[in-house]
Amino acid sequence: MPPREPLAVAEPAELPEPPEPPESAERPELPESAALGDRPAFAEAEVAQVAEAAVDLAAVAVRVRELIVGMCASADGGHLGGSMSLVEILVTLYHEVLRIDPTRPQAPDRDVLLLSKGHGAIALYAVLATRGYFPVEWLDRYAAPGGPFLAHPNRAVPGVEMPTGSLGHGLALGVGHALAARLDGSDRRCVVVLGDGELQEGSVWEAAMAAGSLGLDRLTAVIDRNGLQLGDGTEDVIMLEPLADRWRAFGWTVREVDGHDRGALRAALTEPGAGRPVAVIARTVKGRGLPYVEGQVRSHFARLGETQRGRALRAVRRGIR
């Protein structure tokens, strides 16, 4: 499929200049990735919880959005809106839920995250950087010729498990991971993050049917339910609702949460599924953090100019605390 013409994010003429945040509202500095704390050996402890106990995850989310804006200001631009809607989902997973060790990205007993929503690659790169898989400065190479940071997830990037997007393939891969873990006698977990638009792919439902039938209770699907896709609302293209009932019909335990509420996400992602795979429907806002494009289709892809970059950074630095 040929690349689509990117849409520059135009700002409404009437949009006032966002005020600079007052001194008291300045976000705390994010610790350098390599200084997040001495991590215990992966097999010895719940690494994520121990290592991240002192990290301000609200500040991490702001930092991730800054990095997304920076990549969208590259020569090639990036998938802005759907990456912004993913931020709290990925921050919660990588900083609070998944059993991982960024210093050993290929540890055999690690939990696995597959970003089936391949258009969210820049959000994944940003979260992996803030989690310590590689230096944040590496993201300056996004879209550089011959570099590893591509518009879709690239397995050459530390922490990326699978190249994804073409959409609709990640859940089937997740079924394979979960089934392999069961056969290995491992308790490792597989989490697949999907966009709601890709639920229109039949392959998603074939995988959902198999997972429910097999009772793969170490498999979790997280649906970024922002309600929009490339050119329109999801319900205007192919109706998905009643979405929760559809997952239940295939034998899944279903939880619906505010996808920008990290506490609600953490609870939904850590509670066992009672012998079934778990689907977490995370209701989000496309373009979250940029008020002038939130909930708008045009935020899907952007190549930000310098003025737009500066305005976007000021907006995200006001923060969503």
Secondary structure, DSSP 8 states (H G I E B T S, - for coil): ------------TT--------GGG-------GGGS-----GGGS-HHHHHTTT--HHHHHHHHHHHHHHHHTSTT-B-HHHHHHHHHHHHHIIIIIS---TT-TT-TT--EEEE--GGGHHHHHHHHHHHTSS-GGGGGGTT-TT-S--SS--TTSTT------STT-HHHHHHHHHHHHHHHT----EEEEEESGGGGSHHHHHHHHHHHHHT-TTEEEEEEE-SB-SSSBHHHHS---SHHHHHHHTT-EEEEEETT-HHHHHHHHHS--TTS-EEEEEE--TTTT-TTTTT-GGGSSB---HHHHHHHHHHHHH---
